[in-house]
């Protein structure tokens, strides 16, 4: 992995954006029977997991 790729991955993780390629690799290695989410589905799923969808919080 190049230095730029590692820096980009680190920056995404620092702001809470998980790596789609790592998700695909994990799914292929450990759950080959499952259909992978599209990039857009993955993004929405991770946003939902991070921020939730119920009632909201003030702080």
mmCIF file as gemmi writes it, N, C-alpha and C atoms, coordinates in Angstrom:
data_model
loop_
_atom_site.group_PDB
_atom_site.id
_atom_site.type_symbol
_atom_site.label_atom_id
_atom_site.label_alt_id
_atom_site.label_comp_id
_atom_site.label_asym_id
_atom_site.label_entity_id
_atom_site.label_seq_id
_atom_site.pdbx_PDB_ins_code
_atom_site.Cartn_x
_atom_site.Cartn_y
_atom_site.Cartn_z
_atom_site.occupancy
_atom_site.B_iso_or_equiv
_atom_site.pdbx_formal_charge
_atom_site.auth_seq_id
_atom_site.auth_asym_id
_atom_site.pdbx_PDB_model_num
ATOM 1 N N . UNK Axp A 1 ? 0.857 -1.175 0 1 0 ? 1 A 1
ATOM 2 C CA . UNK Axp A 1 ? 0 0 0 1 0 ? 1 A 1
ATOM 3 C C . UNK Axp A 1 ? 0.899 1.233 0 1 0 ? 1 A 1
ATOM 4 N N . UNK Axp A 2 ? 0.581 2.176 -0.857 1 0 ? 2 A 1
ATOM 5 C CA . UNK Axp A 2 ? 1.4 3.377 -0.973 1 0 ? 2 A 1
ATOM 6 C C . UNK Axp A 2 ? 1.195 4.297 0.23 1 0 ? 2 A 1
ATOM 7 N N . UNK Axp A 3 ? 2.13 5.201 0.403 1 0 ? 3 A 1
ATOM 8 C CA . UNK Axp A 3 ? 2.04 6.165 1.495 1 0 ? 3 A 1
ATOM 9 C C . UNK Axp A 3 ? 0.763 6.992 1.372 1 0 ? 3 A 1
ATOM 10 N N . UNK Axp A 4 ? 0.453 7.447 0.143 1 0 ? 4 A 1
ATOM 11 C CA . UNK Axp A 4 ? -0.767 8.234 -0.051 1 0 ? 4 A 1
ATOM 12 C C . UNK Axp A 4 ? -2.005 7.433 0.33 1 0 ? 4 A 1
ATOM 13 N N . UNK Axp A 5 ? -2.07 6.161 -0.058 1 0 ? 5 A 1
ATOM 14 C CA . UNK Axp A 5 ? -3.224 5.318 0.261 1 0 ? 5 A 1
ATOM 15 C C . UNK Axp A 5 ? -3.366 5.15 1.769 1 0 ? 5 A 1
ATOM 16 N N . UNK Axp A 6 ? -2.252 4.968 2.45 1 0 ? 6 A 1
ATOM 17 C CA . UNK Axp A 6 ? -2.298 4.832 3.915 1 0 ? 6 A 1
ATOM 18 C C . UNK Axp A 6 ? -2.744 6.127 4.585 1 0 ? 6 A 1
ATOM 19 N N . UNK Axp A 7 ? -2.248 7.259 4.094 1 0 ? 7 A 1
ATOM 20 C CA . UNK Axp A 7 ? -2.67 8.542 4.651 1 0 ? 7 A 1
ATOM 21 C C . UNK Axp A 7 ? -4.157 8.789 4.412 1 0 ? 7 A 1
ATOM 22 N N . UNK Axp A 8 ? -4.63 8.445 3.224 1 0 ? 8 A 1
ATOM 23 C CA . UNK Axp A 8 ? -6.05 8.624 2.915 1 0 ? 8 A 1
ATOM 24 C C . UNK Axp A 8 ? -6.902 7.727 3.798 1 0 ? 8 A 1
ATOM 25 N N . UNK Axp A 9 ? -6.48 6.48 3.986 1 0 ? 9 A 1
ATOM 26 C CA . UNK Axp A 9 ? -7.22 5.556 4.847 1 0 ? 9 A 1
ATOM 27 C C . UNK Axp A 9 ? -7.254 6.071 6.283 1 0 ? 9 A 1
ATOM 28 N N . UNK Axp A 10 ? -6.122 6.556 6.776 1 0 ? 10 A 1
ATOM 29 C CA . UNK Axp A 10 ? -6.052 7.099 8.128 1 0 ? 10 A 1
ATOM 30 C C . UNK Axp A 10 ? -6.981 8.3 8.279 1 0 ? 10 A 1
ATOM 31 N N . UNK Axp A 11 ? -6.967 9.186 7.301 1 0 ? 11 A 1
ATOM 32 C CA . UNK Axp A 11 ? -7.834 10.369 7.36 1 0 ? 11 A 1
ATOM 33 C C . UNK Axp A 11 ? -9.308 9.962 7.378 1 0 ? 11 A 1
ATOM 34 N N . UNK Axp A 12 ? -9.694 8.993 6.551 1 0 ? 12 A 1
ATOM 35 C CA . UNK Axp A 12 ? -11.094 8.543 6.538 1 0 ? 12 A 1
ATOM 36 C C . UNK Axp A 12 ? -11.484 7.945 7.876 1 0 ? 12 A 1
ATOM 37 N N . UNK Axp A 13 ? -10.606 7.138 8.453 1 0 ? 13 A 1
ATOM 38 C CA . UNK Axp A 13 ? -10.919 6.536 9.75 1 0 ? 13 A 1
ATOM 39 C C . UNK Axp A 13 ? -10.999 7.588 10.852 1 0 ? 13 A 1
ATOM 40 N N . UNK Axp A 14 ? -10.185 8.627 10.761 1 0 ? 14 A 1
ATOM 41 C CA . UNK Axp A 14 ? -10.21 9.681 11.778 1 0 ? 14 A 1
ATOM 42 C C . UNK Axp A 14 ? -11.534 10.432 11.777 1 0 ? 14 A 1
ATOM 43 N N . UNK Axp A 15 ? -12.169 10.55 10.629 1 0 ? 15 A 1
ATOM 44 C CA . UNK Axp A 15 ? -13.45 11.251 10.568 1 0 ? 15 A 1
ATOM 45 C C . UNK Axp A 15 ? -14.63 10.284 10.555 1 0 ? 15 A 1
ATOM 46 N N . UNK Axp A 16 ? -14.345 9 10.759 1 0 ? 16 A 1
ATOM 47 C CA . UNK Axp A 16 ? -15.423 8.03 10.901 1 0 ? 16 A 1
ATOM 48 C C . UNK Axp A 16 ? -15.933 7.423 9.612 1 0 ? 16 A 1
ATOM 49 N N . UNK Axp A 17 ? -15.15 7.461 8.545 1 0 ? 17 A 1
ATOM 50 C CA . UNK Axp A 17 ? -15.561 6.829 7.29 1 0 ? 17 A 1
ATOM 51 C C . UNK Axp A 17 ? -14.785 5.532 7.108 1 0 ? 17 A 1
ATOM 52 N N . UNK Axp A 18 ? -15.423 4.406 7.36 1 0 ? 18 A 1
ATOM 53 C CA . UNK Axp A 18 ? -14.721 3.135 7.211 1 0 ? 18 A 1
ATOM 54 C C . UNK Axp A 18 ? -14.39 2.839 5.75 1 0 ? 18 A 1
ATOM 55 N N . UNK Axp A 19 ? -13.473 1.929 5.54 1 0 ? 19 A 1
ATOM 56 C CA . UNK Axp A 19 ? -12.941 1.621 4.218 1 0 ? 19 A 1
ATOM 57 C C . UNK Axp A 19 ? -13.8 0.579 3.504 1 0 ? 19 A 1
ATOM 58 N N . UNK Axp A 20 ? -14.395 0.964 2.382 1 0 ? 20 A 1
ATOM 59 C CA . UNK Axp A 20 ? -15.252 0.07 1.608 1 0 ? 20 A 1
ATOM 60 C C . UNK Axp A 20 ? -14.467 -1.115 1.059 1 0 ? 20 A 1
ATOM 61 N N . UNK Axp A 21 ? -13.243 -0.881 0.607 1 0 ? 21 A 1
ATOM 62 C CA . UNK Axp A 21 ? -12.435 -1.977 0.063 1 0 ? 21 A 1
ATOM 63 C C . UNK Axp A 21 ? -12.107 -3.01 1.131 1 0 ? 21 A 1
ATOM 64 N N . UNK Axp A 22 ? -11.846 -2.563 2.365 1 0 ? 22 A 1
ATOM 65 C CA . UNK Axp A 22 ? -11.585 -3.495 3.461 1 0 ? 22 A 1
ATOM 66 C C . UNK Axp A 22 ? -12.852 -4.303 3.77 1 0 ? 22 A 1
ATOM 67 N N . UNK Axp A 23 ? -14.007 -3.647 3.721 1 0 ? 23 A 1
ATOM 68 C CA . UNK Axp A 23 ? -15.283 -4.338 3.924 1 0 ? 23 A 1
ATOM 69 C C . UNK Axp A 23 ? -15.46 -5.432 2.882 1 0 ? 23 A 1
ATOM 70 N N . UNK Axp A 24 ? -15.196 -5.098 1.597 1 0 ? 24 A 1
ATOM 71 C CA . UNK Axp A 24 ? -15.341 -6.09 0.514 1 0 ? 24 A 1
ATOM 72 C C . UNK Axp A 24 ? -14.387 -7.262 0.705 1 0 ? 24 A 1
ATOM 73 N N . UNK Axp A 25 ? -13.154 -6.98 1.085 1 0 ? 25 A 1
ATOM 74 C CA . UNK Axp A 25 ? -12.168 -8.044 1.295 1 0 ? 25 A 1
ATOM 75 C C . UNK Axp A 25 ? -12.589 -8.948 2.454 1 0 ? 25 A 1
ATOM 76 N N . UNK Axp A 26 ? -13.065 -8.356 3.544 1 0 ? 26 A 1
ATOM 77 C CA . UNK Axp A 26 ? -13.527 -9.138 4.69 1 0 ? 26 A 1
ATOM 78 C C . UNK Axp A 26 ? -14.709 -10.017 4.298 1 0 ? 26 A 1
ATOM 79 N N . UNK Axp A 27 ? -15.653 -9.439 3.589 1 0 ? 27 A 1
ATOM 80 C CA . UNK Axp A 27 ? -16.839 -10.188 3.179 1 0 ? 27 A 1
ATOM 81 C C . UNK Axp A 27 ? -16.465 -11.368 2.286 1 0 ? 27 A 1
ATOM 82 N N . UNK Axp A 28 ? -15.569 -11.148 1.341 1 0 ? 28 A 1
ATOM 83 C CA . UNK Axp A 28 ? -15.142 -12.218 0.439 1 0 ? 28 A 1
ATOM 84 C C . UNK Axp A 28 ? -14.421 -13.332 1.192 1 0 ? 28 A 1
ATOM 85 N N . UNK Axp A 29 ? -13.62 -12.955 2.181 1 0 ? 29 A 1
ATOM 86 C CA . UNK Axp A 29 ? -12.84 -13.946 2.919 1 0 ? 29 A 1
ATOM 87 C C . UNK Axp A 29 ? -13.657 -14.715 3.945 1 0 ? 29 A 1
ATOM 88 N N . UNK Axp A 30 ? -14.603 -14.035 4.592 1 0 ? 30 A 1
ATOM 89 C CA . UNK Axp A 30 ? -15.314 -14.646 5.722 1 0 ? 30 A 1
ATOM 90 C C . UNK Axp A 30 ? -16.783 -14.953 5.473 1 0 ? 30 A 1
ATOM 91 N N . UNK Axp A 31 ? -17.389 -14.315 4.499 1 0 ? 31 A 1
ATOM 92 C CA . UNK Axp A 31 ? -18.82 -14.497 4.231 1 0 ? 31 A 1
ATOM 93 C C . UNK Axp A 31 ? -19.076 -14.529 2.724 1 0 ? 31 A 1
ATOM 94 N N . UNK Axp A 32 ? -18.47 -15.471 2.006 1 0 ? 32 A 1
ATOM 95 C CA . UNK Axp A 32 ? -18.59 -15.469 0.537 1 0 ? 32 A 1
ATOM 96 C C . UNK Axp A 32 ? -20.015 -15.671 0.031 1 0 ? 32 A 1
ATOM 97 N N . UNK Axp A 33 ? -20.891 -16.199 0.865 1 0 ? 33 A 1
ATOM 98 C CA . UNK Axp A 33 ? -22.27 -16.434 0.438 1 0 ? 33 A 1
ATOM 99 C C . UNK Axp A 33 ? -23.126 -15.165 0.464 1 0 ? 33 A 1
ATOM 100 N N . UNK Axp A 34 ? -22.657 -14.125 1.123 1 0 ? 34 A 1
ATOM 101 C CA . UNK Axp A 34 ? -23.437 -12.889 1.236 1 0 ? 34 A 1
ATOM 102 C C . UNK Axp A 34 ? -23.162 -11.945 0.079 1 0 ? 34 A 1
ATOM 103 N N . UNK Axp A 35 ? -24.219 -11.251 -0.356 1 0 ? 35 A 1
ATOM 104 C CA . UNK Axp A 35 ? -24.088 -10.241 -1.408 1 0 ? 35 A 1
ATOM 105 C C . UNK Axp A 35 ? -23.538 -8.971 -0.772 1 0 ? 35 A 1
ATOM 106 N N . UNK Axp A 36 ? -22.446 -8.43 -1.308 1 0 ? 36 A 1
ATOM 107 C CA . UNK Axp A 36 ? -21.904 -7.196 -0.73 1 0 ? 36 A 1
ATOM 108 C C . UNK Axp A 36 ? -22.802 -5.998 -1.03 1 0 ? 36 A 1
ATOM 109 N N . UNK Axp A 37 ? -22.814 -5.052 -0.109 1 0 ? 37 A 1
ATOM 110 C CA . UNK Axp A 37 ? -23.553 -3.812 -0.321 1 0 ? 37 A 1
ATOM 111 C C . UNK Axp A 37 ? -22.83 -2.999 -1.391 1 0 ? 37 A 1
ATOM 112 N N . UNK Axp A 38 ? -23.576 -2.18 -2.078 1 0 ? 38 A 1
ATOM 113 C CA . UNK Axp A 38 ? -22.946 -1.238 -3.001 1 0 ? 38 A 1
ATOM 114 C C . UNK Axp A 38 ? -22.226 -0.19 -2.163 1 0 ? 38 A 1
ATOM 115 N N . UNK Axp A 39 ? -21.404 0.619 -2.807 1 0 ? 39 A 1
ATOM 116 C CA . UNK Axp A 39 ? -20.689 1.673 -2.091 1 0 ? 39 A 1
ATOM 117 C C . UNK Axp A 39 ? -21.678 2.633 -1.416 1 0 ? 39 A 1
ATOM 118 N N . UNK Axp A 40 ? -22.757 2.972 -2.113 1 0 ? 40 A 1
ATOM 119 C CA . UNK Axp A 40 ? -23.766 3.883 -1.544 1 0 ? 40 A 1
ATOM 120 C C . UNK Axp A 40 ? -24.488 3.239 -0.364 1 0 ? 40 A 1
ATOM 121 N N . UNK Axp A 41 ? -24.85 1.967 -0.479 1 0 ? 41 A 1
ATOM 122 C CA . UNK Axp A 41 ? -25.499 1.254 0.621 1 0 ? 41 A 1
ATOM 123 C C . UNK Axp A 41 ? -24.569 1.182 1.831 1 0 ? 41 A 1
ATOM 124 N N . UNK Axp A 42 ? -23.302 0.895 1.571 1 0 ? 42 A 1
ATOM 125 C CA . UNK Axp A 42 ? -22.307 0.805 2.642 1 0 ? 42 A 1
ATOM 126 C C . UNK Axp A 42 ? -22.192 2.139 3.372 1 0 ? 42 A 1
ATOM 127 N N . UNK Axp A 43 ? -22.111 3.223 2.614 1 0 ? 43 A 1
ATOM 128 C CA . UNK Axp A 43 ? -22.003 4.546 3.221 1 0 ? 43 A 1
ATOM 129 C C . UNK Axp A 43 ? -23.223 4.845 4.099 1 0 ? 43 A 1
ATOM 130 N N . UNK Axp A 44 ? -24.428 4.593 3.562 1 0 ? 44 A 1
ATOM 131 C CA . UNK Axp A 44 ? -25.652 4.836 4.345 1 0 ? 44 A 1
ATOM 132 C C . UNK Axp A 44 ? -25.692 3.974 5.593 1 0 ? 44 A 1
ATOM 133 N N . UNK Axp A 45 ? -25.295 2.704 5.468 1 0 ? 45 A 1
ATOM 134 C CA . UNK Axp A 45 ? -25.294 1.793 6.612 1 0 ? 45 A 1
ATOM 135 C C . UNK Axp A 45 ? -24.35 2.283 7.705 1 0 ? 45 A 1
ATOM 136 N N . UNK Axp A 46 ? -23.159 2.716 7.318 1 0 ? 46 A 1
ATOM 137 C CA . UNK Axp A 46 ? -22.182 3.196 8.305 1 0 ? 46 A 1
ATOM 138 C C . UNK Axp A 46 ? -22.634 4.512 8.931 1 0 ? 46 A 1
ATOM 139 N N . UNK Axp A 47 ? -23.265 5.385 8.155 1 0 ? 47 A 1
ATOM 140 C CA . UNK Axp A 47 ? -23.798 6.625 8.712 1 0 ? 47 A 1
ATOM 141 C C . UNK Axp A 47 ? -24.899 6.33 9.725 1 0 ? 47 A 1
ATOM 142 N N . UNK Axp A 48 ? -25.78 5.406 9.386 1 0 ? 48 A 1
ATOM 143 C CA . UNK Axp A 48 ? -26.869 5.01 10.282 1 0 ? 48 A 1
ATOM 144 C C . UNK Axp A 48 ? -26.305 4.417 11.573 1 0 ? 48 A 1
ATOM 145 N N . UNK Axp A 49 ? -25.289 3.568 11.445 1 0 ? 49 A 1
ATOM 146 C CA . UNK Axp A 49 ? -24.68 2.954 12.619 1 0 ? 49 A 1
ATOM 147 C C . UNK Axp A 49 ? -24.007 4.001 13.505 1 0 ? 49 A 1
ATOM 148 N N . UNK Axp A 50 ? -23.418 4.991 12.882 1 0 ? 50 A 1
ATOM 149 C CA . UNK Axp A 50 ? -22.702 6.003 13.655 1 0 ? 50 A 1
ATOM 150 C C . UNK Axp A 50 ? -23.636 7.008 14.324 1 0 ? 50 A 1
ATOM 151 N N . UNK Axp A 51 ? -24.604 7.5 13.583 1 0 ? 51 A 1
ATOM 152 C CA . UNK Axp A 51 ? -25.454 8.572 14.088 1 0 ? 51 A 1
ATOM 153 C C . UNK Axp A 51 ? -26.824 8.104 14.561 1 0 ? 51 A 1
ATOM 154 N N . UNK Axp A 52 ? -27.199 6.874 14.246 1 0 ? 52 A 1
ATOM 155 C CA . UNK Axp A 52 ? -28.483 6.354 14.688 1 0 ? 52 A 1
ATOM 156 C C . UNK Axp A 52 ? -29.637 6.975 13.946 1 0 ? 52 A 1
ATOM 157 N N . UNK Axp A 53 ? -30.806 6.511 14.259 1 0 ? 53 A 1
ATOM 158 C CA . UNK Axp A 53 ? -31.956 7.004 13.556 1 0 ? 53 A 1
ATOM 159 C C . UNK Axp A 53 ? -33.119 7.335 14.468 1 0 ? 53 A 1
ATOM 160 N N . UNK Axp A 54 ? -32.983 7.045 15.734 1 0 ? 54 A 1
ATOM 161 C CA . UNK Axp A 54 ? -34.105 7.287 16.645 1 0 ? 54 A 1
ATOM 162 C C . UNK Axp A 54 ? -33.983 8.611 17.345 1 0 ? 54 A 1
ATOM 163 N N . UNK Axp A 55 ? -35.056 9.255 17.572 1 0 ? 55 A 1
ATOM 164 C CA . UNK Axp A 55 ? -35.219 10.429 18.393 1 0 ? 55 A 1
ATOM 165 C C . UNK Axp A 55 ? -34.128 11.493 18.422 1 0 ? 55 A 1
ATOM 166 N N . UNK Axp A 56 ? -32.917 11.142 18.214 1 0 ? 56 A 1
ATOM 167 C CA . UNK Axp A 56 ? -31.828 12.122 18.239 1 0 ? 56 A 1
ATOM 168 C C . UNK Axp A 56 ? -31.419 12.488 19.657 1 0 ? 56 A 1
ATOM 169 N N . UNK Axp A 57 ? -30.283 13.115 19.749 1 0 ? 57 A 1
ATOM 170 C CA . UNK Axp A 57 ? -29.761 13.581 21.037 1 0 ? 57 A 1
ATOM 171 C C . UNK Axp A 57 ? -29.345 15.024 20.873 1 0 ? 57 A 1
ATOM 172 N N . UNK Axp A 58 ? -29.379 15.718 21.943 1 0 ? 58 A 1
ATOM 173 C CA . UNK Axp A 58 ? -28.938 17.106 21.871 1 0 ? 58 A 1
ATOM 174 C C . UNK Axp A 58 ? -27.421 17.185 22.021 1 0 ? 58 A 1
ATOM 175 N N . UNK Axp A 59 ? -26.837 16.315 22.827 1 0 ? 59 A 1
ATOM 176 C CA . UNK Axp A 59 ? -25.384 16.388 23.07 1 0 ? 59 A 1
ATOM 177 C C . UNK Axp A 59 ? -24.762 15.019 23.033 1 0 ? 59 A 1
